[in-house]
Amino acid sequence: MNPARTRILLTLAAFLAGLVACFGVVLLVSGRLSTPGVQATAAIGGPFILTDQNSATVTDRDFRGRPMLVFFGFTHCPDVCPTTLFEVSEIMRSLGKDAARVGVAFITVDPERDTPAALKDYLSSFDPRLKALTGNVEAIAAVAKAYRVYFKKVPLADGGYTMDHTAIVYLMDKQGRFVSPFSMKRSAEAAAEDLRKYL
């Protein structure tokens, strides 16, 4: 076979394999990947023991009995994290009295800088019902793995660092089971109405 044609076919095959792999990841995160005869559930979420912004111990069981939104980020995040937390705060406001029946956990991927005191100061700009959670490096790595969250420290030219991380808001049901990624690309009122289905 013509070497040029072989290269083209190999490149095309590699591209298609990558496309299939990416599609599989999307299906897994959205909970749509399943085995015939088995209910579609994704292995996302699980038990954790962390510390909140008031230095109190918080576990996954503290959120049972109400749906929960989970978002991973860090306080030095320049745009995605504060924007997402503002949007979540607006959803809580739109829920009115029902907001007390919804849990929100902001879990840091930067425990080195995000102490309880730093998280408490950071959350002062958002809805007071939000819980910010931190822990030691091992505890954060474990909960990130359970939620299939990617995060990585990225050095900066000035000697500091930032964090790359997954920026999905996870919706968990009242039993702590993963439902789906929670869409933030809609009005706060529409998102609140969606959340009420899980109360």
C-alpha positions as CSV (number, residue, x, y, z in Angstrom):
1,M,0.0,0.0,0.0
2,N,1.1,3.5,-0.7
3,P,3.0,4.9,2.4
4,A,1.2,8.2,2.2
5,R,-2.2,6.5,2.1
6,T,-1.1,4.3,5.1
7,R,-0.3,7.4,7.1
8,I,-3.6,9.0,6.3
9,L,-5.5,5.8,7.3
10,L,-3.6,5.5,10.5
11,T,-4.2,9.2,11.4
12,L,-7.9,8.7,10.6
13,A,-8.1,5.6,12.8
14,A,-6.3,7.4,15.7
15,F,-8.7,10.3,15.4
16,L,-11.7,8.1,15.4
17,A,-10.4,6.1,18.4
18,G,-9.9,9.4,20.3
19,L,-13.4,10.5,19.4
20,V,-14.9,7.3,20.7
21,A,-13.0,7.6,23.9
22,C,-14.1,11.2,24.4
23,F,-17.7,10.3,23.8
24,G,-17.4,7.5,26.3
25,V,-16.2,9.9,29.0
26,V,-19.1,12.2,28.3
27,L,-21.5,9.3,28.6
28,L,-19.9,8.2,31.8
29,V,-20.1,11.6,33.4
30,S,-23.6,12.2,32.3
31,G,-24.7,8.8,33.7
32,R,-25.9,7.5,30.3
33,L,-23.3,4.7,29.9
34,S,-24.9,1.4,31.0
35,T,-24.9,-2.3,30.5
36,P,-28.0,-3.9,29.0
37,G,-30.4,-4.9,31.8
38,V,-28.6,-2.7,34.3
39,Q,-30.0,0.6,35.4
40,A,-27.8,3.5,34.2
41,T,-25.8,4.8,37.1
42,A,-22.3,6.3,37.0
43,A,-19.7,5.5,39.7
44,I,-19.4,9.2,40.8
45,G,-19.4,10.4,44.3
46,G,-18.9,8.5,47.6
47,P,-18.1,8.9,51.3
48,F,-15.8,11.7,52.5
49,I,-14.7,13.3,55.7
50,L,-13.6,16.9,55.3
51,T,-13.5,20.2,57.2
52,D,-15.7,23.2,56.5
53,Q,-15.1,26.9,56.6
54,N,-15.9,26.9,60.4
55,S,-13.4,24.2,61.1
56,A,-16.2,21.7,61.7
57,T,-15.9,18.1,60.4
58,V,-18.4,17.4,57.6
59,T,-19.1,14.1,55.9
60,D,-21.2,13.1,52.9
61,R,-23.8,11.8,55.3
62,D,-24.5,15.4,56.6
63,F,-26.1,16.1,53.2
64,R,-28.4,13.1,53.1
65,G,-32.1,13.8,52.9
66,R,-31.7,16.6,50.4
67,P,-30.3,17.0,46.9
68,M,-26.8,18.5,46.8
69,L,-24.8,20.5,44.3
70,V,-21.0,19.8,44.4
71,F,-18.4,21.9,42.7
72,F,-14.6,21.6,42.9
73,G,-12.5,24.7,42.7
74,F,-10.1,27.0,44.7
75,T,-10.1,30.5,46.2
76,H,-7.3,31.8,43.9
77,C,-9.3,30.9,40.8
78,P,-9.5,34.0,38.6
79,D,-12.9,33.5,36.9
80,V,-14.6,30.1,36.6
81,C,-14.9,29.5,40.4
82,P,-16.3,32.9,41.5
83,T,-18.6,33.0,38.5
84,T,-20.0,29.5,39.3
85,L,-20.4,30.2,43.0
86,F,-22.2,33.5,42.1
87,E,-24.6,31.5,39.8
88,V,-25.2,28.9,42.5
89,S,-25.9,31.7,45.0
90,E,-28.5,33.1,42.6
91,I,-30.1,29.7,42.3
92,M,-30.3,29.5,46.1
93,R,-31.9,32.9,46.1
94,S,-34.4,31.8,43.5
95,L,-35.3,28.8,45.5
96,G,-36.7,31.0,48.3
97,K,-37.7,28.9,51.4
98,D,-36.8,25.7,49.5
99,A,-33.1,26.7,49.6
100,A,-32.9,25.2,53.1
101,R,-33.7,21.8,51.6
102,V,-30.7,21.9,49.1
103,G,-27.1,21.3,50.0
104,V,-24.2,23.0,48.3
105,A,-20.6,21.9,48.7
106,F,-17.6,23.8,47.3
107,I,-14.6,21.4,47.6
108,T,-11.2,22.9,47.2
109,V,-8.5,21.3,45.0
110,D,-5.9,23.6,46.6
111,P,-5.8,22.5,50.3
112,E,-2.3,24.0,50.6
113,R,-3.7,27.5,50.5
114,D,-7.4,27.0,51.2
115,T,-7.5,26.7,55.0
116,P,-10.9,27.0,56.7
117,A,-10.1,30.6,57.5
118,A,-9.4,31.4,53.8
119,L,-12.5,29.6,52.7
120,K,-14.6,31.4,55.2
121,D,-13.3,34.8,54.0
122,Y,-13.9,33.7,50.4
123,L,-17.5,32.6,51.0
124,S,-18.4,35.9,52.5
125,S,-19.2,37.1,49.0
126,F,-21.7,34.3,48.3
127,D,-24.9,32.8,49.7
128,P,-24.4,32.0,53.4
129,R,-25.8,28.5,52.9
130,L,-22.9,27.3,50.9
131,K,-20.4,25.0,52.6
132,A,-16.7,25.1,51.6
133,L,-14.7,22.0,52.3
134,T,-11.0,21.3,52.7
135,G,-8.8,18.6,54.1
136,N,-5.3,17.2,53.9
137,V,-3.8,16.4,50.5
138,E,-4.8,12.8,50.7
139,A,-8.4,13.5,51.6
140,I,-8.8,16.0,48.8
141,A,-7.2,13.5,46.3
142,A,-9.6,10.8,47.5
143,V,-12.8,12.8,47.1
144,A,-11.6,14.2,43.7
145,K,-11.0,10.6,42.5
146,A,-14.5,9.6,43.8
147,Y,-16.1,12.4,41.7
148,R,-13.8,11.8,38.7
149,V,-12.4,15.3,39.1
150,Y,-9.1,16.1,37.4
151,F,-6.9,18.7,39.1
152,K,-3.2,19.7,38.7
153,K,-1.0,22.3,40.1
154,V,0.4,24.6,37.4
155,P,3.5,26.7,38.1
156,L,3.5,30.4,37.2
157,A,6.3,32.5,36.0
158,D,6.3,34.6,39.2
159,G,7.1,31.5,41.3
160,G,3.4,31.0,42.4
161,Y,1.0,28.5,41.0
162,T,-2.6,28.1,39.8
163,M,-4.7,25.0,39.5
164,D,-6.2,23.3,36.5
165,H,-9.4,21.4,37.4
166,T,-12.7,20.0,36.2
167,A,-15.3,22.6,36.3
168,I,-18.5,20.6,36.4
169,V,-21.4,21.2,39.0
170,Y,-22.5,17.7,40.1
171,L,-26.1,17.1,41.1
172,M,-26.5,14.4,43.7
173,D,-29.9,13.1,44.9
174,K,-31.1,12.8,48.5
175,Q,-29.3,9.5,49.0
176,G,-26.0,10.9,47.8
177,R,-26.2,9.2,44.4
178,F,-25.0,11.0,41.2
179,V,-27.9,12.2,39.0
180,S,-26.1,14.3,36.3
181,P,-24.0,17.3,35.6
182,F,-26.1,20.3,36.6
183,S,-26.4,22.8,33.8
184,M,-25.5,26.4,34.6
185,K,-26.3,27.7,31.1
186,R,-29.8,28.9,31.9
187,S,-31.5,31.3,34.2
188,A,-31.4,30.9,37.9
189,E,-35.1,30.6,38.0
190,A,-35.1,27.7,35.5
191,A,-32.2,25.9,37.4
192,A,-34.2,26.4,40.7
193,E,-37.3,24.8,39.1
194,D,-35.2,21.8,38.0
195,L,-33.7,21.4,41.5
196,R,-37.2,21.3,43.0
197,K,-37.9,18.1,41.2
198,Y,-35.4,16.4,43.5
199,L,-36.6,17.8,46.8
